[in-house]
Amino acid sequence: MPRYRFLDALGDVVAEGDHADHAEALLWARDEEETEDGVNRVEYLGPDGDWRWAGPLQS
């Protein structure tokens, strides 16, 4: 299961978690209410150990 991190507008990590796929992680980011400023970017841990963009929060 991929590891995701959720960043605020300043690029600070506000949450991390495992999700089945990008769609599930992006849905969590859109609906989450746990962080004060919300999530502006979602990244996942790639196969080379680097963080990669998971996709737009709004389509």
Contacts in CASP RR format, 6 or more apart in sequence:
PFRMAT RR
TARGET T0000
AUTHOR 0000-0000-0000
METHOD contacts of the structure
MODEL  1
MPRYRFLDALGDVVAEGDHADHAEALLWARDEEETEDGVNRVEYLGPDGD
WRWAGPLQS
1 18 0 8 1.000
1 19 0 8 1.000
1 20 0 8 1.000
2 18 0 8 1.000
2 19 0 8 1.000
2 20 0 8 1.000
2 21 0 8 1.000
2 22 0 8 1.000
2 25 0 8 1.000
2 44 0 8 1.000
2 45 0 8 1.000
2 46 0 8 1.000
3 16 0 8 1.000
3 17 0 8 1.000
3 18 0 8 1.000
3 44 0 8 1.000
3 45 0 8 1.000
4 16 0 8 1.000
4 17 0 8 1.000
4 18 0 8 1.000
4 19 0 8 1.000
4 25 0 8 1.000
4 42 0 8 1.000
4 43 0 8 1.000
4 44 0 8 1.000
4 45 0 8 1.000
4 54 0 8 1.000
5 13 0 8 1.000
5 15 0 8 1.000
5 16 0 8 1.000
5 17 0 8 1.000
5 42 0 8 1.000
5 43 0 8 1.000
5 44 0 8 1.000
5 45 0 8 1.000
5 51 0 8 1.000
6 13 0 8 1.000
6 14 0 8 1.000
6 15 0 8 1.000
6 16 0 8 1.000
6 28 0 8 1.000
6 29 0 8 1.000
6 32 0 8 1.000
6 35 0 8 1.000
6 39 0 8 1.000
6 41 0 8 1.000
6 42 0 8 1.000
7 13 0 8 1.000
7 14 0 8 1.000
7 39 0 8 1.000
7 40 0 8 1.000
7 41 0 8 1.000
7 42 0 8 1.000
7 43 0 8 1.000
8 14 0 8 1.000
8 35 0 8 1.000
8 37 0 8 1.000
8 38 0 8 1.000
8 39 0 8 1.000
8 40 0 8 1.000
9 37 0 8 1.000
9 40 0 8 1.000
11 40 0 8 1.000
11 41 0 8 1.000
14 35 0 8 1.000
14 37 0 8 1.000
14 38 0 8 1.000
14 39 0 8 1.000
15 32 0 8 1.000
15 34 0 8 1.000
15 35 0 8 1.000
15 39 0 8 1.000
19 25 0 8 1.000
19 28 0 8 1.000
22 42 0 8 1.000
22 44 0 8 1.000
22 54 0 8 1.000
22 55 0 8 1.000
25 42 0 8 1.000
25 44 0 8 1.000
25 54 0 8 1.000
26 42 0 8 1.000
26 54 0 8 1.000
26 55 0 8 1.000
26 56 0 8 1.000
26 57 0 8 1.000
29 39 0 8 1.000
29 42 0 8 1.000
29 57 0 8 1.000
30 39 0 8 1.000
30 57 0 8 1.000
30 58 0 8 1.000
32 38 0 8 1.000
32 39 0 8 1.000
39 57 0 8 1.000
40 57 0 8 1.000
41 53 0 8 1.000
41 57 0 8 1.000
42 53 0 8 1.000
42 54 0 8 1.000
42 55 0 8 1.000
42 57 0 8 1.000
43 51 0 8 1.000
43 52 0 8 1.000
43 53 0 8 1.000
43 54 0 8 1.000
44 51 0 8 1.000
44 52 0 8 1.000
44 54 0 8 1.000
45 51 0 8 1.000
45 52 0 8 1.000
46 52 0 8 1.000
END
